[in-house]
Amino acid sequence: MRIPKSWVRPITEKIVGELTAEGLVSPMVPLAALMDEAEAIITDELMVEDRLNDEVREVLRRYEGEIEKGNLDYRRMFDLTKQRLVRERNLVL
């Protein structure tokens, strides 16, 4: 995650607070439940790149022998694999 996890709750409170204060949303659930759900959604979205990086590492484990022999550059393969997955899945990072 590109921002500290401790920032997610204050960001969530600011977003939900401004949306409700401006009358742009009318919560149909208790505000605490709305905050919890919004925080979970924001956290999940912020972790997309972390999950993608884990998946790329898993893919590259198959080529560990070639990488160790020096036939492949791990960083270059990581970046290329990540770019390919981002394009295939239309991800925004």
LINHUDA-V591666 format. One record per run of one state. SS is the DSSP state (hx for helix, st for strand, lp for the rest). FROM is the first residue (numbers start at 1). TO is the last residue. Records with the same first field share a line. If there is no record, write none. Layout:
# LINHUDA-V591666
SS->FROM-TO / FROM-TO
This chain:
# LINHUDA-V591666
lp->1-5 / 22-30 / 47-47 / 62-63 / 70-73 / 90-93
hx->6-21 / 31-46 / 48-61 / 64-69 / 74-89
